[in-house]
Amino acid sequence: MVSQHQKHLPACRHILLDLLVGRLILSVQKLIPDKKLRCDEIAVEAGGGGINISKAIKRLGGKSVALFPSGGANGKQLEDLLIKEGIEIKVIPIAGETRAGFAVTDLSTDSQYRFVAPGPFMTEEVLETCLKEVENFKPAPDTVIFSGSLPPGVRIEPYYDRGDLVAYAGRARSFISARLSSACLSS
């Protein structure tokens, strides 16, 4: 049965840069400095801004294509996790290792601590390849969501300018949710 919400979900295409992938989820009874801490159950999941949007769209009965740069063992793990979850992917290969992170929950306080490793340096050419893929997508998407932290080496301006071009061309609604990494701010 199709819910009222599912009837109105558009076909959605994502472009994502510098993903948080292979997020390791751990919990400990209590975080104590300088001690060996035994973890409870361990889980690994695909994550990051745009990936989480794709997962939510899937859970609501919609369809999306997650388009992202991927490299190394972390990238392969992200691809495998998304395929296992039934999310359609389009990968742009990169030389560096896709960013990873982990979260630890202190069960004594129910506080979660999130640790994010830096992503690989990424060239403007990789961004350009991703943007060209979005522009040339067949069939043309109804919605394009630009999401995720911008990695070192990528300037924010082309990211926003191209999002506007996609929207103004009347091809799709465009949403931009991106964070600059500290390395982007210095370049």
C-alpha positions in Angstrom: 0.0 0.0 0.0 1.3 3.5 -0.9 1.1 6.1 1.9 -0.1 9.6 1.2 3.5 10.8 1.7 5.0 8.3 -0.8 2.7 9.5 -3.5 4.3 13.0 -3.4 8.0 11.9 -3.2 9.8 13.0 -6.3 12.6 11.0 -8.0 15.6 12.5 -6.3 19.3 12.7 -7.3 22.1 13.5 -4.9 25.6 14.8 -5.4 27.8 14.3 -2.3 31.4 15.3 -1.6 33.7 14.1 1.2 31.3 11.6 2.8 31.4 10.3 6.3 31.5 6.6 5.6 31.9 3.3 7.5 30.9 5.1 10.6 31.7 2.8 13.4 29.2 3.0 16.2 30.4 1.9 19.6 29.1 2.1 23.2 30.9 1.9 26.5 29.5 1.7 30.0 31.4 4.9 30.9 34.2 7.0 29.2 37.2 7.0 31.5 40.4 8.7 30.5 43.6 6.6 30.3 41.8 3.3 30.8 41.2 0.4 28.4 37.5 0.5 27.8 35.5 -2.6 26.7 32.9 -1.8 24.1 29.4 -3.3 23.8 28.0 -4.1 20.4 29.7 -2.6 17.3 27.9 -1.5 14.3 29.1 -0.1 10.9 26.9 2.1 8.8 27.0 4.3 5.8 26.5 7.9 6.8 27.0 11.6 6.0 24.6 14.3 5.1 23.5 13.2 1.6 23.8 9.5 2.3 21.4 10.0 5.3 19.0 11.8 3.0 19.1 9.0 0.5 18.5 6.5 3.3 15.5 8.5 4.5 14.0 8.8 1.0 14.3 5.0 0.7 12.6 4.4 4.0 9.7 6.7 2.9 9.3 4.7 -0.3 11.0 7.2 -2.6 13.9 6.7 -5.0 17.2 8.4 -5.2 20.6 8.1 -6.8 23.6 8.8 -4.5 26.4 10.3 -6.6 29.7 10.6 -4.8 33.5 10.4 -5.1 34.8 7.1 -3.7 38.2 5.8 -3.0 40.2 3.1 -1.1 38.8 0.5 1.3 36.5 3.0 3.0 35.0 4.0 -0.4 34.4 0.3 -1.3 32.8 -0.3 2.1 30.5 2.7 1.6 29.5 1.4 -1.9 28.8 -2.1 -0.5 26.8 -0.8 2.5 24.6 1.3 0.2 24.1 -1.5 -2.3 23.1 -3.8 0.6 20.5 -1.2 1.7 19.1 -1.0 -1.8 20.3 2.5 -2.6 21.2 3.2 -6.2 24.7 4.7 -6.5 26.9 6.4 -9.1 30.5 6.5 -8.1 33.2 8.9 -9.2 36.6 7.2 -8.5 39.2 9.1 -6.6 42.8 8.4 -5.6 42.4 9.2 -1.9 40.7 7.3 0.9 37.1 8.2 1.5 36.7 9.9 4.9 35.7 7.7 7.9 34.6 8.4 11.4 33.3 6.8 14.5 30.9 7.6 17.3 31.1 6.4 20.9 28.1 6.5 23.3 28.8 6.8 27.0 26.0 4.7 28.4 26.4 6.3 31.9 25.3 9.7 30.5 23.7 8.7 27.2 26.1 11.2 25.5 27.4 10.5 22.1 30.9 11.6 21.0 31.5 11.8 17.2 35.0 11.7 15.8 35.5 12.6 12.1 38.8 12.0 10.3 39.9 14.5 7.6 39.0 13.7 4.1 41.4 13.4 1.2 42.5 16.4 -0.8 40.2 16.6 -3.8 40.8 18.5 -7.0 38.4 20.9 -8.6 38.3 18.4 -11.5 36.6 15.8 -9.3 34.0 18.4 -8.3 33.6 19.3 -12.0 33.1 15.6 -12.9 30.4 15.2 -10.2 28.6 18.3 -11.4 28.7 17.2 -15.0 27.2 13.9 -14.0 24.3 15.7 -12.3 23.8 18.0 -15.4 23.8 15.0 -17.8 21.6 12.6 -15.6 19.0 10.7 -17.7 16.2 11.0 -17.0 16.6 14.5 -15.7 16.0 14.5 -11.9 13.1 16.4 -10.2 15.3 17.3 -7.3 19.0 17.7 -6.8 20.5 17.9 -3.3 24.1 19.0 -2.9 25.2 17.8 0.5 28.2 16.9 2.6 31.3 18.6 3.9 33.5 20.1 1.1 36.9 18.4 1.2 40.3 20.1 1.2 41.1 21.4 -2.3 37.5 22.3 -3.3 36.2 25.9 -3.3 32.6 26.6 -2.3 31.8 29.0 -5.1 31.5 26.6 -8.0 29.4 24.3 -5.8 26.8 27.0 -5.2 27.0 28.5 -8.7 26.3 25.1 -10.4 23.5 24.3 -8.0 21.9 27.6 -9.1 22.4 26.7 -12.7 20.7 23.3 -12.3 17.7 25.1 -10.6 17.5 28.0 -13.0 17.6 25.8 -16.0 14.2 24.5 -14.8 15.5 21.0 -14.8 15.2 20.4 -11.0 14.6 21.9 -7.6 18.0 22.4 -6.0 18.9 22.3 -2.3 22.4 23.0 -1.0 23.6 21.8 2.4 27.4 21.9 2.5 30.0 22.6 5.1 33.5 23.9 4.4 36.3 22.0 6.0 38.9 24.1 7.8 41.4 23.3 5.0 38.9 24.8 2.5 38.8 28.0 4.5 42.6 28.4 4.3 42.8 27.8 0.6 
